[in-house]
Amino acid sequence: MLPTIDLSDQEKLSNAHFIDLIKSLNLLGDVILNIPTLADSSSIDKFLEAHSIDLYWVNPIKEQEFTDNESIIRLLDQGAEKIIIPSSKVLSLDLSYIPANRLAVSINLDQSKDTEELIKKLTGSVSAYLFNVTINSSTKSLPESLIRNLSDLTKLAQKNLLPSGGQIKIGIILSNADNCKFSPSIETIKELSGISACLVVPIEKLTLDTNDEELINISKSLTCTLKTDRPDELFTTVVADERGEALGIVYSSAESIQEAIKTRTGVYQSRKRGLWYKGATSGAIQELEKIQVDCDSDSLRFIVKQHGPGFCHLNVRTCFGVSKGLAALEQTLQNRKELAPPGSYTSKLFKNPDLLHSKIMEEADELCSAKTKDEIAWEAADLIYFSLVKCVTNGVSLKDIETQLDKRSKKITRRPGNAKPKWDVTSTKRNEQQESLAKPVPTSSATENEIIKMQKFNLSEISDTQKKSLLQRPIIKSDDIMARVRPILDDVRKRGDAALVELTAKFDGVKLESPVISAPFLPEAMALDESTRLAIDQAYDNIYKFHDAQYDRSSLVVETMPGVICSRFSRPIERVGLYVPGGTAILPSTALMLGIPAKVAGCKQIIIASPPRKDGTVVPEVLYVAHKVGASKVVLAGGAQAVAALAYGTESIPKVDKICGPGNQYVTAAKMMAQNDSSAMISIDMPAGPSELLVIADGTSNPAYVASDLLSQAEHGEDSQVVLVAVSLTPDHLARIEREIHIQASVLPRVNIVSQSIPKSFILQVNSLEEAVTFSNDYAPEHLILHLDEAEKLLEKVENAGSVFVGSYSPESCGDYASGTNHTLPTYGYARMHSGVNTLTFLKHITSQQLTKEGLYKLGTTVMRLAEVEELEAHRNAVHVRVKDIEAEMCQNK
């Protein structure tokens, strides 16, 4: 159910009946506030001063008010969850930089002739629809034809998930035709719930009274949509505090939910004692703040403010043990505020504002000066501690802080991001150290003037020279890189383990006692949470299955002519080194992609090299994979020094025969230099460059999906390049893709990276699929994604690509992790002549030939003549001496 409140008559809302209803509605989630005009934000302010509503949508009644988006943005900045825009105005407004989850559209189904087309156009741009329907029936149930129509529209709207996750919400507004007396009921809510829609109900038609048959009971509007497979019809209920920390698990019934909403306290259903009013006897009462329903409508979460010692009967805060982290600190400080011994340091902090001010400023300065990960964590913890003392002293809770953060996250208008003059270190050149600290740092979110967008070109408007430049990758200054790598290779080759330990300390900041660990690996060193372990195991199974199918274990035998038999058979490369990058990302997937084909091939010795963590250990996810693939050793090093250790060997690290795996420019340079050094006797999988992806998209593509795929590669590094080849896309379709790129990029944790890589990437507009595939084949991308209708038909025309992802439901991420194909692929255009890593990468093929006496005699004349032509007499003679004996034997047998 979606309740609506008309703010045009707020006097009515001030009586006790409506105050009670509004408090109860706030427990259940979204509420729609109807305001007279788009500019009337004052009525919302007045309402929110009198009533506490957390999640509200704003519905301006007058359509003609929608002329620009300034008022819309102002209301969203004010805290509205969504703005409802009439369908007649939504396409004429510039809403490109408002997130989809903040926009809803109302559609009058009696007047709209192209509702389905409108929904398709708005895919990925809005998060809710309100369908206005006129009822001509006086029956208790909705007409079947109407249900079918609403069901079809709901399925279309909810076909795709929102860009930020979640499902589009559908609200149904029912109006009666003349002489029609249809009255919505609990049965109506159940009917609409069955098609994933909810009824929009004015607050005047709601009640908390269970005996009122004329109005809709609020608690029943919730419980009628819930599902349970339990014989006792109870619902599993998670009880959590205001910050979402689970306190315990209980059961709820329709009766207990009704009582909880009515009293706005924690009331549950005991399976033995009936209704359970939490804290009624112990004093550990709960103020109910929210009731949330899970995505399957079969379980609940009660958000409560817990009083007393805690939720658990053991007098601890949670049934899962004592709290940790910020929740535990807040509880400790609240206790110390009341019970701190007189004269203690904590007591002084609470009672001396000047001392507390000094400590906060001191810790803030130390945090700004911190450099290493451990230092930053330490100083941040100190600052948080003293900041929380300030909060507890003044009655501010963590919930209050999070409420402020949530309010800020709702703002569409971004702050400019500059510091106040008092703290702007760039304005004063105090000394050289301050100048270095004042270098501009990329912010974590885009400002209004920093739209994250790709360059744009049209194939029909650029010259051949410009097209050629688009096909080129950024120039890598290999001479400079190799000059840096060569001394590292030489140092490790000469000094072995000692050099490796020193270089790891220099480049990674880690002091190692030994640069290698050997199997069997300690179980505690590769301990993982269950979900991560299961994910790795599933990926392992899929990748193993695909790579095992690639291995033809039979021998090829061909009789090229009578008595001449040629064969070919494979053997595994005995010792292989697998490089698994670290640094900005944890990459167990790379360990899987390299280790599994090596294991399938039967390599006798698998050695993995990966940069250590700051504590000198291996990432547990990588070590777990190393265990699964049967690695004998893990080298605790990265970069060129790790490649050198694998190529030349050290006292503790065996020399390998082949090195595989991706890496940065220094790793690639080291691999190529080692391969060219005959003393190393090493081969590599392929040259590699920065990650890259090319998407071919036509008018059937989903803008949100296209944008997400482009960003999935752009986040690898600032030098990553992504390309969108747009096949006859309309300006509107292309603009929606560009909007999605900016919106999705702005909320990524690695936005600093994509804000650098996306502007270096480009969109190429073409007029036909033939032009698109020609450009793609010339570009030879590492990853190629086909966002096309009947995309599989284009596969036969793909000549150059590392790996192809066919159709809108084949994101590149699946190939990166778990579909089964390998993600170690040729980049930089090398897909023209190189394959990605596969099982054959770890095999070598040996040929053999066996000639009978008759076979040699028949072939001998050919071989001897060719040897004579090449003037290689010894070659000719090796055949001649045998043929002569055969001929002598033939004479004797005559």
N, C-alpha and C positions, 0 to 999 in steps of 0.2 A: 504494500500500500504506500502511496505517496500523498501525504496530507498537504492541503493548501491553506494558507492564512491570508485573508484580505486585509491589507494595512490601511485601507481608506477609512475605516471606522475603528480606531484604536480605543475609543472609549469603551466599546463593547468588550474588548479583549482584557479590560482591567478588572472584570468581576472575577470572583473566586472560582467559578466553574471553568472559565476559559484558562485562567492561570494554572489550574490543576491539569487541564488537558495538555497545555503547552509543555509543562514540565515532563509529563509522561511521554509525549511525542518525541521530546529531545532524547529520550532513552533509546529510541528505535532507529534513529538515523536521519535521513534527508527530509527536509520540510521545504515546500515551495512558498515563497513570499510574493504575493501579488501586489505590485505597486502601480499607482496611476500612470506615471510616465517614467521614461528611461533616466531622466535627470533628477528624479525625486529620491535622492539617497537619504535625505533628512528623515523620511518616514521610517527607513530601516534603522537609522541611528536611534530614533525615539523608541522603536520596538525593542532593539537589543539592549537598551538601557533598562527596560522593564522586565525583559525575559531573557533567559539564558538559552540560546540556540547555537549549537556548534556547527552543524552542517546545513546550510540553507542555499536554495536556488532562488534566483530573482527572476520574476516574470513581469516585465512591463506590459501593461494592458494595451496601450495605444501603439499600433503598428507604425504610424507615421513618424514616430519619434526616432526610428532607426535610420539615421542619415549618415552617421560616421561611427567610428569605434572608440572615440575618446571616452564617452560616458560608459561604454561597456567595460573598458579597461579600468576606469575609476571604480566601478562597482566590484570588479574582480579584485582589485587592489585592496578594497575595503574589507574583503574576506568572504565574498560570495563563492560558494563551491562551483556553481555554474550560472551562466546567463541563458535564459530561454529566448531564442530569436525566432520570429515567425518565418515560415518557409518562403513567404513572398519577398523577404528582405535578405535572406542569408547569402544568396549568390551575388548580391550587389555590394556587399560590405567587404572591406579588406580585413579579413580575419587571419591572414597567413601566419602571423607570429603569436597567435593565441593558442595554447595547447589544446588538443582535442578534448581532453578530460575536463575542460572548463566550459565547454559549449554544448547546449542542447537546442533542438529545433522543434517547434510546434507545427503540426501539419493538420489542416482541416480536411479530413478524408472525403467530406461531402462536396468540397469545392475543387480539390486538387485532382488533376487528370493524369499527372505523370509522376505519381509518388515513387514508384519503383526506380524511375530514372534519376530522380532527385537523390534518393538514398544511395544509389551507385555513385553519383557525382560526389557525394559528401563522405564517402568511405575514407576512414582515417582522419577526418577533419572534425567530427563531433562525437560525443560520447553518450548522447541520450536523445530519444525522440518522444514527443507527446502527441499522440494521435487523437484528434477531436472527432467524435462519432455521434451522430444523431440516432436515437432509438425510436423506432416506430412500433414497437411491440410492448404489450403490457404483461407479458409472461414473466415468471420469476427468473427464468434463465435467459441468457443472451441467445439471439438467433444463431443457428448453426452456420448459416452463410457468413454472418459477421465474424464468428470465431475463426472460420477457415481463412477469411480475408486477412484478419489481424495476425493469424498464425503465419501466413505466407510473408507478410511484411516484416514480422519479427524475425523470422528465419533469415530473410535477406539482410536485414540490418545487423544481425548478430553473426553473420557468416564469417567475418574476420574479427580477430581480437583487436583491441585498441593498441596503438603504437607503444603506450606505456604499460600495457598489460591490462587484463580485465575485459569484461564484456559490456557491450552497449546496453544501456538500461532503456526499457520501454514503458511509458506510462500511458494509460488509456483514460481519456476524459469523456464521460458519457453525458449527453444532453437529450432531453425528451422532446420529441416532436409535439406539435399541437395535439391536444386530446389524448396524449400518451401519459400513463402514470407508472412507468417503469421505475422501480426504486432499487438502487444497488444494495447488495447485501453481502454477508459473509460468503454465500454461495457464488456471487459474482467474482469476489476476490479469488476464490479457489479455482474457478473456471479460467480466469486470466493467468493465474500462477501456472496452470498446466501448459500454457504456451509461452512461458518465460516473460510474462508481462505483468504489470501491477496496476491497480486501480487508483486513479487520482481522486481524492475525496476531500471536499471542503471540511474544515474543522467543525462547522455547525452540524454536520451529520455524524459526528463521532461522540462516543461516550465511554466512561469508565464503569458505568452501571451495567452489571451483567443481566439485570432484569428488564432493561429497556429494549423492547422488540422493534421499535421504530428506527433506532439509530444503530450504527455499526460500533461494536465493542472493540476498543483498541487492542486489547490483549488477544482476542479471538482473531483479529485481522492478521496477527503474527502467527499464532499457533495453527491456524487452518492451512498454512502453506508449508508447515514442517513435515518431515517424513521420518519414520522410524520403523525398523524391522524387529524391534523388541516386543515380546508378548505383552509386557506391562506398559507398552506405549510411552516409555520414558525417553528423554533425549539426553545424550551425553553432553555435559556442560563443563567447559574450562573456565575456571575463575581466575582472573588476572587483575593486577593492580593498575593504577592509572597509567603506568608506563608500559603496560603490556607484559610484565613478568608474571608467569604462571604461578598462582598460589596453590592450586589444587584442582582435582577433578571431581565433579559431583553429578547428580542427575536432576533433571527438571521435568515437570509435568505441565499440562495445560493449566491446571489449578495453581501450581506454584508460580508459573510465569505470570498469571493474572494477578496473584497476590504481590509479586515482586514489583510489577508495574504500578499497582495501586499504591503500595507503601513506599516505593522507590528505595527499597532495601534489599539485601541479599536474602532471598527466600528460595529454598530448593525442596526437592522431594526425597525424603529418606525412604529407602526400600523397606525399612522395618517400622519406622515411627510416623510415617505420613509427612505432613508439611514440616519443614525444618527452617525455623527463623534463626539464621546464623547470628550467634552472639546473644541470643535472648537470655541464656543462663550464664554464659562465661563473661559477657561484657565485650567480647571481640566482635562488635557489630560491624556491618558493612553498609556504606552509603552507595547505592546503585547509580552508576554514571552512564552505562551503555549496555544494551543487549545487542550482540552481533550474531548473525546467522552465517554459517560457512557456505561455500560455493555450491554444495550439494543439498543444502537445506535439511541436513540430518544431524547437525550438532550446533551447539551454541557457545558463545563466549560472553561471560558477564564481566564487564569492567567495573571494578568497585574501589572505593576508598576504604581501606581496611583499618579498623581501630583496634586498640588493645595490643596484646603481645604478638598476635599474628593469626593466620588462618588455621594453622595446624593445631590439633588437640594436644600436641607435645609442647605447646607454647613457643613455637618458632614461626617465623613469618610465612614460610611456605611448607607444603608437604614434601618438597624435594630438597629439604635441608636449608641451611642458613643462606641468606642472600649474599651476593658478592658484588664487587665493583661499586658503581655510583649509588645504587640503592642501599647497599650496606653502609657506605660512608655517610649518606644522608641520615640514616637511622641512628648511626653512632653519634653524629654531631647533634642531632635533636636531643638524644639522651644526655650528652655532655653539657648542652646548654642549661639543662635543669639540674644536673648532678655533678658538674665539674668541681673538684676540690678547690676551695678558695686559695688564691695565689698561684694556681697551676697555670702552665703556659696557655692551655686551652681557655681557661677562665679569663686570662688577660686579653686574648684575642676577641672574645665575645664582648668584653667590657671596655676595651680601649680602641676606639675607631681609628685613631692615628696610627697605632701599631699595626692594625690590620691593613690600613691603607698602604703603609710602607712595605709590608710583606707582599701584597699583591703587586705593587710596582716593581719590587725586587725580582719576584719570580717571573713577571712578564718580560723584564729585561734579559734575564738569564735564558728564557725560552727563545727569545729573538737571537741570542748569541750561540745557541746550541747548534751543533753541526751533524753529529752522527745520529743514527736511529735511536740508540740507547739513550744518548744525552737528551734528545728531543722528547722521548717518552718520559724520562725522569722529570725534566723541567715542566712538561705539560701536566704531569700528575701533581706536582707541587702547586702550580697555578690553579688547577681545578680544586684542590683541597682548600686553599685560602679563599677562592671565589665562593665555594659552597659555604664556608663559614660566614661570609658576608650575607649570603642568601638566607641561611638558617637564622642568623641574628635578626633579620628583618622579616621573618615569616614567609620567605619565598621558597617554594618547593621545586623539585626537579620537574614536576608536572607543569608548574607555572612557566619554567624556562622552555620546556618543549612546546607549550602552547604558543609562546612567542615565536619559536622557530617555525612552527606550522603556519602561523599567520604570515610570516615573511616568505615562506615557500609558495604561498598563494599569490604573491604579488607578480603582476605581469611587467610592471615598470621596474627596471633594474636601477639600483643605485650606481652612480658614476664610478665608484671604486677608488676614489682618491682619498688621501688622509687629511685630517684636519691640520691646519697650518702648524699647530703646536707640535704635531708628531711627524710632519713631513720632512724626513731627513734629506730628501733630494733638494730642498730649498736652501740648505746651508752646507757649505763645504767645511765641515769641522776638521776632518783629517782624512788621511788616505783610507783608513779602515772604514769610516762612515761612507765614503764615496763608493767603496766596493759593495757595501751593504745596500746602497741605494740604487743599484742597477735594477731596471724594471723587470718584474717577474710576471709571467702570464697569469691571469686570474683564473679561478676555477669555473667561472661561468661567463658566457658571452654578454657584453653590455649591449645597449641599444644600437651603438654604432659599429658593433663587431658581428655582423651577420656571417655565419659560417657557410660559405657557398663555394661552389666549384666554378672554374672558368667555363665559358660556353663558346662553342664554335659551330658553324654550319658547313657541312662538307661541300655544298654547292657554291659557297661563297669564299672558300679559301684556295690558295694556290697550291701547286704540287709541292713547292718548297715548304709551305706551312704544314701540309699534310705529313711530309717526311719528318718534320720537327716533332709533330705529335706522336709519331711512332717511336721516337728516340726516348731512351731513359736518361735520367740525369747523369752527367759525366762524372765518373769516379776518378779522382786523381790517384791512380794506382802507384805511380812512382813514389809519392810521398808516403803512402800507406806501407808499401813494401820496404821503404827505408827504415820505417819504425819496426816492422815485423822481423826483418833479417837479424838484428842483434838478439832478439828474444829467442829465435830458433837456435842460433849459434850458442847462446848461453846455456840453454837446456841441454843441447847435444853434448856440450863439454862438461858441465857440472852436475847434470842429472837432478836428483831429488833436491839438493841444496838450492839450486837455481829456481826450481819450481816452487819451493816454500817461500823464498824471498820475493819472487814475482807475484805470488798470490797475496802476500802481505802488502806489497806495493799497490797492486791494482784493485784488490778486493777488500783490503783492510782487515784481513783475517790471518792470524798467526797460527800455523798448523804444526803439530808435532810430527805428523806423517801425512804425505800428500795422497795417500790411497787407503781405502778400506777393502777388505777381502771377504768373499762369501765363506761361510754362511753369515748373513747380516743379522744383527740383533733384532729380535721381534719388536722391542720397544722403540727402536730407531725408525721403524716403518709402520708404527701404529697410526691408524686412520679412523675417523668416524665412519659409522656404518654406511651412510649414504654415499660418501666418497668412495669407499671400497667397492660397493656394489656398482657404482658408475664406471669405475676403472675395469671391473671384471666384465661388465657387459660390453664395453668398448673392446676389451681384449678378445672376447669371443668373436665379435663381428670381424675385427681386423684379421684375426687368425684364420677364420673361415675363408675370407676372400683371398688371402695370400697363400694359403695352403692349396687352394684351387688353381693357382698359377703355376704350381710346381709339377711339371711333367717328369716323373721319375723313371720313365722308360727310356731305353736307348734307341737312337735312330740307326737303322741298319739298311743299307742300300747296296744292291749288286749293280754296279755301274756298267759292267759288261761281264760276260761269263768268266768266272774265276777271279774277279776283282770285287772284293767286298769292303765297303767303306762304312764306318759307324761314327756316331757322336754320342757322348754321354757327359753328364754334368757331375761336378764335385763341388762341395762347399769351399769357400775361401776359409782357410783355417783360423786366422786370427783377425777380428775386426774391431775397430774403435768407433764408438758411436758418440757424437758430440751433442749434448742436450743443453741448449742455452739456458741462462738464468737471467739475472739482472732485473729488468722491469716486470717480469712475469714468471710464474711457476709453470713449467711445461712438462707435466707427466705425459701429455699426449705425444710429444716428440719422442720420448723414451719408448712409448708403445709402437709408434710408426717405424722406428729403426730397429728396436729389439725383436719384434715379432717376426718380420721377414728373415732376420738373421737366425732366429731359432728354427723357423720352418726350413730354412736352407740347410741347417745342420752344422753351422759354424761351431768349431770346437771351443773357441775361446772368444767370449764377448766381453769387451771392456767399455764401460760407459764413463765419459768425462762430463762433469757438470760443476759450475761454480758453487762453492760452499756458501751456507748462510753465515751471518755474522758470528754465530757461536761455533763455527767450524764444522757443523754437521751438514749432511745431505738433506735436501727437501724430502720429507717422508714419502710423499706421493711418488717421487722419482725412484726412491730406494725400493718401494714396494713393487714397482714395475720391473726394476732391475732383478729383484728376486724372482718374479714370475717368468721372465724371459731367460733365466739361468745365467745371468752375468756373473763372471768370476771376480771382477774387481770394479770399483767405482773410484775414479780419479777425482780428487777434490780440487779442481782447477778449471778455469775457463779461458777464453781468449786464445791468442797465439801460443801461449805457454802450454796449454792443454794439448793443442795440435802437435806441438814439438815433442811432448812426452810420448804421445801415441806413435808418432812417426819414427822417432829414434830410439825410444825406450830409455828407461832410467834403471837405477838399482832395484826399485820396487815395482816398476811398471813395465810389463813386457812390450816389446815392439810389435806393432800390428802390421797386417798386410794391406789393409784398406781402411780409409777413414770416411765415414758418412755422417751427414747431419748439417743442418742450417746454422747460420751464425751471422754476426755482423761483418763489416768489411775487413776487419783484421783477421777474423777466423777464416774467411774465404781466401784472403791473400796468403795466409799461412798454409792452408791446404794446397793451394796451387804451387806455392814455392817448394813445399815438401815433395809434391809429385814430380816436379822438374829436377829435383836433386837425386841423381842416380845413386848416391850413397844411402839414401833413405829407403829405396826400393819399396815405394808406397804408391797406391792408386787412390783416387777419390771418387765419390759418387757423381758430382757435377759441380760446375761453378754456380754461385748463388749471389743474388743481390737482394735489395729490399722487397718486402711483400708487395704484391700487386693483384688487381682484380679488374676484370672487364665485364660489364653487364650489358646485354642486349635486351631492350625492353620495348614493347609495342603498346598500343592503346588498351590492351586487356590487362596490363600490369597493375599491381596494387602499389600505389606510391609509398606507403609505409614499409612494405616489404623490400622494395627497391632501395630505399634509403637505408634501411637496417643492414642490408647486404653490403652496400658501399662502405658504411661505417665500420663493419666488422673487420675489414682489412685495413682501413685508414687508421685504426687505433693501434696497429702494431708498432708504428714508429713515424717520426716526422718525415722520413724519406720514403714512406709507403706511397704508392700511387694507385688511384682507382679511376676507372673510366666508365662513363655511362654512354652507350651508343643508343640514342633515342630514335626509334623508327616511326616516323610520321606522327609524333606526339603533338597533340594540340597544345597551345600556349598554356591553357588552364591545367592540363595534366602535368606538364613539365613544371609549372609553378608549384603544384602540390608536392611533387617529388622534392623540389628545392626547399620548400617549407618544412617537409618532414626531416630533411637532412639537418637543418638548423635546429629544429625542436629536439630531435633525438640526440644530436651531438651535444647540445647545451646541458643535458642532464647526465652525460656519461662521466664516470670517474676519471677517464683519461681524456677529458675535453681539451686539456692543454696540448695533447699530441694531435688530436684530430683537427684542432683549430690551426695547426701548422700544415698538416698533410692534405686536408681537403682543398685549401686554396691553390695548391700546386697541382691538383687533379683537374680533370675536365669532362665536360659533356659535349658529345659530338652529335649534332642533329643530322640524320640522313633521311632520304626519301623512300628507301626500299630495304627489304630484308637482304637482298643481294649485296647492296652497298655495305650493310652492317657486317655481314659475315666476311666480306672481302677485307674490310678494315681489321676485323678481329684476327683473321689469319695472318695478315701482315704484322700486326702487333704481337702475336704469339703470347697471350697472357698466361701467367701462372695459373690463375683461376678464371674460368669463364662461366657466367651464370646466364641462363636463357629464361627471361621473364616474358614468355610468348605464348600465344594460343597454339596448341599442338607443338610444343617445343621439341619433342623427341624427333620430329621429322627433319629438324635442322642438323641433327648429329652427323648425318652422312656428308654434310658439306663442311664440317669442321676439320681443318687440316693441321692447325698448330695450336695446341693448348696443353697445359700441364694436367688439368682435370676439369671436367665439365659438370655443371650442376643444372639439371634439366627440370624446368618448371618452377612455379612460384612456391611450391612446398619442399624445395630442395635447397635450403640455405647452405652456404659454404661452410658454416659452423659445423654441420653434420659431418662433412668430409674431414674437417680439422680434428674431430674427436672420435667419432664412433660409428659411422655408417659402414666402414670396412675398407674403403680406399685409403691410399697413403697421402699424407699432407706434405711430405717432403718433395717439393716439386721444382722444376726449373723456372727461374725468374729471368728478368732482364732480356727477354726475347730468346733465351736458350731453348725454349720449347720447340723451336724450329728443328733442332737436331738432337735434343736430349729427352729422355723419358724421366718421369718421377721415380723415386725409390720404389722398388718392388722386390719380389723374391729373387728374380734373376740378378739383381744388384749384388747379391751375396753368393752367387754361384759363378763358377768358371766352367767352360765347356772344352772337353778334350776330344779330339778325333782320333780314330784308328783306321788302319787299312790292312787287309790281309789278302795276299795274292797266292793263288795256287800256282803250281808249275805251269799249267796250261794258260792261266791268266797272265802270268809274266811273259810268257812266250808271245802271246797275242798282242800285249801292250808294249813289249820291249822295243820294237822298231820305232814306234811313235816317240817314246821317251828318249831313245838314243839320238834320234834326228834333232829333236828340240835342244838337247844338250850340245850337239855339234853346232847348231845355230848360235847358241850363247857362248860357244868356245869354252865350255866347262868339261874338260876331258875326263876328270875323275868321276863326274856324274855319269857320263856316258859309259865309262868303264865298269862302274858298279853294276850296271845292267848287263853289259856285254859279257862279263865273265860268267854270269849265270845263264844267259841265253846260249852261250857257247857250250856249256855243260849239258843243257837241255837238248841242244841239237845233237851232241855226241851220243847221248843216251838214246835219242830217237833213232839214230843210225844203227845202233847195236840191236835195237828191237826189231829192225826190219828183217 
